[in-house]
Amino acid sequence: MARESVQGSLPTATLGETLAVINDVFVPNIAKGVIIRRPRVVGMAERMALDERAVRRVQKLNKKYGKGPLLLKVPGKSMALILDPDDANRVLDESPEPFATAEQAKRSALAHFEPDMALVSHGRKRAERRRFNEEVLQSECPVHGLSERFVPVVEQEAEALLARVRSNQGELGWDMFIDTWDRIVRRVVLGDSASDDQELTETLAKLRAAGNWGFLHPQRTRLRKRFLETLQGYIDRAEPGSLAAEAARVPTNSDTKPSNQMPQWLFAFEPAGMATFSALALLSAHADQAERARAEIARHEGDQRPDMSFLRACLLESLRLWPTTPLVLRQSTERTHWQNGEMPADTSILILAPYFHRDDRHLDDANRFDPDLWLKPEGAGEWPLIPFSGGPGICPGRHLVLLVTSAMLASLMKRHEFRLDPPDRLLASQPMPALLSNYHLRFKVSRN
Ligand code: HEM
């Protein structure tokens, strides 16, 4: 496509500015854990408002350099920071050519447990793996065809959790929640026979912990092989009503590598649990919105194919305020032309989601809980709100995520009241914090 562009390279940040970006954007995100979070660091990052510092840093560069993209002065590596909404949309819309999803740092992180996954593949192989993911996850369907089996799974597990909460003096913390959430995820992805396969979740956690270090950590090849063989076993078993059965059913060829696609389904469901817990906190702190949620839940009582737009909007808000993939990465496959210069091939391109999600220069209520932002017919317009990325590389699991997470919120809130402990953990009268550690949320639960 012909683009208006100027000759010469894109502007480059000074060494001092590059170091500031490394300090304010990269270090906190890497320290929090890119592939599996480190709860203590997340708690500290919340207390120190590190995510706000990252947004302010990028805003400052935007003020100085205008639209960007802006090259960073990193020795031996071409890296660009996206500063403009149109450029963010362009990069996402023009994936995977010339902006490959298989960016170098992402490849080395995900290689620890899913080296042949779609996101880190390119060309023909990526196309086939993406197609496979889209078919299994029913990427374009708001309500997955297996909803009538997934929703009861969520309801059963939520009931069991609430029974445990009652015998725990009505207290609910992250550790109890995640045990239940992991069971739901295993039942949805692998089938009921995996309900208690905690060992599989723990093996994946070990491989993800290695993934946090990228190429700096040696590959645990034997552990990965055993893990992928276990997943293949679940695909072979094809338990009816599971994603594993779908993986066994949809057509594949020698490029597909189904068992390599599956770790993403397990691993990416964890942030969905984080978003659910944070959404519960948002609703606990905003009585008026909780009323709307309850009204919707009542309307959908008994519905096994629920499309609860308000609850989904609350979850999207939770992900807008606290995106679980704050850095969306691409890698240019060729020299590209921009309004302010040329970007070399093999440049790692960084889109910092919170920079757009919390842009108080554009969004009136950037720091407020505003589910209506997702309910307007025109959405956010052209503004990149990208909790699930965007363009051809958009998360193919997004509708499934919103189905399962909204069903969980509904099952929990149907007959129970959740109050934050302490009550001032999150206050509607205050701007929403730059980060909310799901690990440090506690609720007092009572019947309503
Ligand atoms: C809150 C939960 C989730 C969020 C916020 C999320 C977000 C994202 C994002 C931002 C990407 C793009 C990453 C990139 O470009 O580097 C992505 C990709 C992907 N997600 Fe999700 N995801 C979630 C859960 C899930 C679940 C539960 C599944 C499957 C069951 C899933 C399947 C995938 C797949 C297969 C890709 C790769 C797509 C491709 O290669 O084009 N995600 N997700």
Boltz pocket constraint, residues with backbone or C-beta under 6 A from the ligand:
constraints:
  - pocket:
      binder: B
      contacts: [[A, 101], [A, 106], [A, 117], [A, 118], [A, 119], [A, 120], [A, 130], [A, 133], [A, 137], [A, 261], [A, 264], [A, 265], [A, 266], [A, 268], [A, 269], [A, 271], [A, 272], [A, 273], [A, 275], [A, 319], [A, 324], [A, 325], [A, 327], [A, 328], [A, 329], [A, 386], [A, 387], [A, 388], [A, 389], [A, 392], [A, 393], [A, 394], [A, 395], [A, 396], [A, 397], [A, 398], [A, 400], [A, 401]]
      max_distance: 6.0
